[in-house]
Amino acid sequence: MAVLLGAALLIGASASGWGYVLGALLTTAGLLTRRRRRWRGLTRAGLGLLVLVLGARVLLTERGALSVQRMPDGGTRLVNRLVDERDGTLLAAHALRLSGRLPRAEAQAFVPALESAFTRMREAEGPVATPAVATWLGLQRPEAFDAVLIPPESSEPVSTAVVFLHGYAGNFAVYCWQMSRAAGAISALTVCPSVGPEGRWKSSQGERTLAATYAWLAEQGIRRVYLGGLSNGGEGASVLVNRPVPAGLELRGLMLVSGAETKAAPPRVPVLLVQGARDTMMPARLMREYARRAGRLATYAEVDSGHFAFLDHHAECRSTIATWLRAREH
């Protein structure tokens, strides 16, 4: 019980997170109490609170524009609605920081940047579902995978999409939402498919998942698409960018954020590279080398940050990506 309370305090748990913690504590206390009446009261109260929180999450999640759908049938997985993405992500971030698995140079700014990003997303979207739950349950496969979908604010018919591939640890709505803020500059639909916890987009599963995403977009009437990726997703995107797209779908460009496969063949489309100058996980020199090999097709932007520049310098990254997208569309 002390561990649950400590974890909730450490991450500043959401309302639903505190509901789960208190429900679990009451239920546990009831089960450990010998007196029958008190056992019944505490246990019922705890279980009732857990059911209440579960019901609220299911009913109140996805009231904004952001949705998580199972591709390609458009269904949903209820497990993706049961927990607040913020709680699990911040808990994992603190665990990585405390265990030393996250480089010290990167860890200092990571947690505050995540907290800020979740605050911005909640203010804009309210409670959202997360594909991370189904991902860690091993449910993602090319024939049935979760994707975060964020339509543009424009009421005009959408003919352009940005496909953004996630990095290591799985697909998180907060990163997709961050990209959608830039994609809105060209009134594009933002689609973020899921491949698995390790973000192995260069694998057969990753390639087939991207192909299924392209096929779904073509069926929705999308005619132009930009491929992007973050960290491991950027590595995968730099490899998969030269794969064929369905007839009627035009690949307009590539966006690589804090990640690229430096040995991959140069892209045949314009490419934007957004990179932290102090990145210790994907050194800037490697991204510069990729840009050099891409030649005139490359636009390289470097910000004064580390590997998590997309979060802790979100305004600068958003402006850079939006400007580049607008230039491609005109």
Disulfide bonds with the S-S distance in Angstrom:
Cys176-Cys192 2.04
